[in-house]
Amino acid sequence: MTQRRFIRACRRETVDRIPVWLMRQAGRYMREYRELKERAGGFWGLCNQPEAVAEATLFAQKWLGTDAAIIFSDITLPAWAMGLPLEFNPGPRFPTPVRSANDARALANFDPNQKLGFVMEGIRKTRAGLPNDVSLIGFVGAPLTLASYMIEGTPGRTWNELKKLAYGDPDTLHLVLARVAEAVSAHAVAQVQAGCDALQLFDTTAGELAAAELHTFAFAYARRVIEAVKKTGVPVIYFARNVSAHLEAAADLGADVLGVDWGISMTAARKRVGERVALMGNLDPSALFCSPDVVGQRTTAILEEMRGAPGFVFNLGHGILPETPPENARHLVRTVQAWKPSS
Ligand code: CP3
């Protein structure tokens, strides 16, 4: 298993070529995904039927030819498992958001193998259907990011409800985050036990907070989850958005791989964090709306930047966008896989 190219890169071991996968690689930009969702009776049906989970995950990996697949699921499912009603349209909505200490205390403990057993079954089916040299990535939302959605109810542009707690009622936010950290840690470990080869934490909203609160509420709780998953022995990837001002701290949370967005060049990121972690990134997903030539050029420019450096996984700087031309995504993958360093 450790011979897989993606896992070797996560561990900063030498590789025959740079591995590549795309965040949110199975999604609405693919016609086949939209058809599968229709057949499954919508997004929920797709998430909670293990056959459909495996089909969505496997189709995207096979069509793109990536070195890793990410299990088809959503970061919000553990909140539902804690008893918080959840709807999708198409983004997640919590009709009864968490706003008080009492709301936080009402969040239930759950056994991921029971309540989210369909995810684990989906992982087992997917792993059985994947070629041996392709890795399977499990994922959770980092505590701050999942809590942001649970607190806002509908994803905010300003995240006012989250910030009202962060700046005005920190004790309540600590209470929510402690519960969420416990839940996502258990969910992450269960995914590894079900067969995932690596585990990614998505901390999409971390960069929304002011500097001090970023450390107290995002990084400190992400570290708890990373520590729990590290005990399983699989590589852990920490991806946060808009945190390039705090990259050193993000690299010190204990993860094996740091996901980097396009707000900083890969060269600058490597200089800042040194060799202590592998890096993953960082093409702006919007670049995939350009011509195949531009996609190829921008992809190659990043590969040239990282040439010879061990511990690099090619990815987008955030999830692929719903309107992306699928052929351009596949062209990116092929460009990475065909690339040879120019002398
Ligand atoms: O291949 C894959 O990566 C798909 C698995 C996946 C989904 N969501 C499926 C999904 C993953 C890894 C996620 C992560 C996720 N979900 C994050 C972190 C990553 C990021 O992009 O920031 C967040 C914040 C969520 C919460 C969430 N769920 C949002 C914001 C949305 C709306 C997304 C959109 O594109 O409009 C969802 C719904 C969702 N999750 C969809 C998919 C494919 C679209 C639902 C649909 O098809 O109707």
Residues whose N, C-alpha, C, O or C-beta is under 5 A from the ligand:
A	BS01	CP3	M23 R24 Q25 A26 G27 R28 F43 I70 I71 F72 S73 D74 I75 P90 G91 P92 F202 T204 G319
